Amino acid sequence: MHCREPLMLRLPKELKDWVKEEAQRNYSSQNSEVVRALLAAKKRADQKHAETAAD
């Protein structure tokens, strides 16, 4: 990921707290945790779409 675009994101407190805890647990930034979670969700969605298309 070479090109990054800024994004203003408002999260519910519970989700913001979770992101903060994950970042601390993984010794990473909150931004990195959001990117990681989104990439994982994208991968799952892409796999689901591929399975659906194969049916």
trRosetta pair geometry for C-beta under 8 A, 3 or more apart (Angstrom, degrees):
i j d omega theta_ij theta_ji phi_ij phi_ji
1 4 6.5 63 150 -73 106 88
1 35 7.6 -134 43 -167 173 136
9 34 7.3 135 72 -152 167 156
11 15 4.5 -118 177 88 114 113
11 16 4.4 146 90 -60 121 86
11 19 7.0 33 116 -1 175 137
12 15 4.9 83 61 12 83 104
12 16 6.9 -153 91 -8 38 90
13 16 5.5 -57 -143 39 32 113
13 17 6.1 34 158 -21 67 105
14 17 5.9 -53 -150 34 27 112
14 18 6.6 29 151 -20 61 105
15 18 5.5 -51 -149 33 35 114
15 19 6.5 37 152 -20 66 102
16 19 5.8 -52 -149 34 32 111
16 20 6.4 33 151 -19 64 106
17 20 5.6 -54 -149 36 32 113
17 21 6.3 31 153 -18 66 106
18 21 5.7 -55 -147 37 31 110
18 22 6.3 31 155 -18 66 106
19 22 5.8 -55 -147 37 30 111
19 23 6.3 32 154 -21 64 106
19 30 5.1 68 141 -153 108 94
19 33 5.1 151 -159 101 79 132
19 34 6.1 14 -138 -64 132 84
19 37 7.8 -88 -107 -8 93 146
20 23 5.8 -55 -150 34 29 112
20 24 6.5 26 154 -16 64 106
20 30 5.9 -17 -90 -97 56 117
21 24 5.8 -56 -149 37 32 109
21 25 6.1 31 154 -19 66 109
22 25 5.6 -56 -144 39 30 113
22 26 6.0 6 163 2 67 114
22 33 4.6 126 101 -144 117 140
22 37 8.0 62 115 -54 168 118
23 26 6.3 -70 -140 51 24 94
23 28 5.3 -108 -146 80 70 70
23 29 5.9 -35 -147 152 126 15
23 30 4.6 -63 -52 -77 155 54
23 32 6.9 117 -118 60 95 94
23 33 4.7 -101 -69 -25 82 136
24 27 7.5 23 -173 -74 29 39
26 32 7.9 -136 103 105 127 119
26 33 6.8 143 47 -88 135 101
28 32 4.2 -97 163 81 120 140
28 33 6.0 143 93 -50 116 83
28 36 7.9 65 106 -20 161 138
29 32 4.5 103 56 3 81 100
29 33 7.1 -143 97 -4 48 84
30 33 5.6 -53 -152 35 37 114
30 34 6.5 38 151 -20 67 102
31 34 5.8 -54 -151 34 33 110
31 35 6.4 31 152 -16 66 106
32 35 5.7 -55 -147 39 33 112
32 36 6.1 36 153 -22 66 106
33 36 5.6 -50 -144 35 31 114
33 37 6.3 30 157 -18 64 106
34 37 5.9 -56 -148 38 29 109
34 38 6.3 26 155 -16 64 109
35 38 5.9 -59 -146 40 29 109
35 39 6.2 29 156 -19 65 108
36 39 5.9 -56 -147 37 27 110
36 40 6.4 27 155 -18 63 107
37 40 5.8 -55 -149 36 30 111
37 41 6.4 30 153 -17 64 107
38 41 5.6 -54 -146 38 33 111
38 42 6.2 37 153 -22 66 105
39 42 5.5 -51 -145 35 32 114
39 43 6.4 36 154 -23 64 103
40 43 5.7 -50 -148 32 31 113
40 44 6.6 31 153 -16 63 104
41 44 5.8 -54 -151 37 33 111
41 45 6.3 31 153 -17 66 108
42 45 5.7 -57 -146 39 31 110
42 46 6.1 33 155 -21 67 107
43 46 5.8 -53 -145 36 28 111
43 47 6.4 29 155 -18 62 106
44 47 5.8 -57 -150 36 30 111
44 48 6.3 30 153 -20 65 107
45 48 5.6 -54 -147 36 32 112
45 49 6.3 31 155 -18 66 105
46 49 5.8 -54 -147 37 30 110
46 50 6.3 31 153 -20 64 107
47 50 5.7 -54 -147 36 31 112
47 51 6.4 31 154 -18 64 105
48 51 5.8 -54 -149 36 30 111
48 52 6.4 30 152 -19 64 107
49 52 5.6 -55 -147 37 32 113
49 53 6.2 32 154 -20 66 107
50 53 5.8 -54 -145 37 30 111
50 54 6.4 31 154 -23 63 108
51 54 5.7 -56 -148 33 31 112
51 55 7.0 39 152 -31 62 99
52 55 5.9 -48 -159 17 34 114
